[in-house]
């Protein structure tokens, strides 16, 4: 079902490890312009796009951190 979506769907676990990427996400990752994989982990490719903030939000969400609140992804 997620593969049929035209938007990118990326599911990661702890350590930002890739769990699932649909076809649109695979293209996004392979383009490597905004996000990509580094040693199997999702990484923002542009600091201006919020690389550190993206990483922190993913890590907190993967831990089930309730304090994400409105600052979530």
N, C-alpha and C positions, 0 to 999 in steps of 0.2 A: 504494500500500500504506500509506504513512504517513497519507494522508488518511482512511483507514478507522478509524484509532485514535481512541478516545474521549478520550485524554489529549492535552494540548498538546505538539506537537513544533515547536521553533523551531531553525532552523539559521542560524547567522551566520558571517560571515567576518571578516577583518581590519577593524578599526575598528567592530566590532559591527554591520556592515551586514547587513541581513536578506537571506538567501539563499532560505529556504523557511519557510513556516508552514502547518501543516495547518489544517483548519476549526476545530478546538478552539483552536488557538493564535491564529487570526485573531480569534476571539471574545474571548479573553483580552487580546489587544493592543488591540482596539477598546474594550473596557471601560476600559482604561487605569488600573485600580486598583492592580495590583501592578507590571506592566511595560507598556511601550509603546514607541512609536517616536518618536525625536526626530531630525529631519533624516535619516530613513532608518536610524538606528542604534538598536539595542535599548538601553533605559534602564530601570533600576529606578525606580519611581515613589514608593517609600517608603524613606527612609533607614534606618528600623528593620528593613527586610527585607534589609539588607545591600547597599545601592546601590553603594557604593564597592567592596566585596568582590566583588559580582557582576560588576561591570565589569572589575575586575582579573583575575578568574578567566577570563572570556570572552576577554579580550585575550591572556592567557598560553596558553590552549588553542588559540586561533586561530594562534598562532605555533608551536604544537607544543612548547611548553615542557615538557620532561620533569620539571622540578622541581615541577610541580603535585602529583604524587603523591597522597597521601590528602587533601590540601586541595583537590582538584579539584572539579568541579561535581557 
